[in-house]
Amino acid sequence: MPKLYPEALAFCILWAALAVAGFALVDWKAGIALSVGLFLIIMPASAVILSRTSNFALERAVRWGILIIAGLVLLSVADLG
């Protein structure tokens, strides 16, 4: 069985929690947008950073930054509604 990395597992859990929060706080479209939309943003960003710099710390910071910004945007949209 492959080794589980706590940081990667935490990231996936928080990503799923953010999508569920989008569904609960806004509507199902927000949940889908956070689930699929973040995939379409995070994965290419990670690939570009790693292919150009091979800097895993930078990739990790960008990935977590995108997730944090998405959470802040979700909270802002939820407050407006």
Buried (B, 14 or more C-beta within 10 A) or exposed (E): EEEEEEEEEEBEEBBEEBBEBBBEBBEEEBBEBBBEBBEEBBEEBBEEBEEEEEEEEBBBEBBBEBBEEBBEEBEEEBEEE
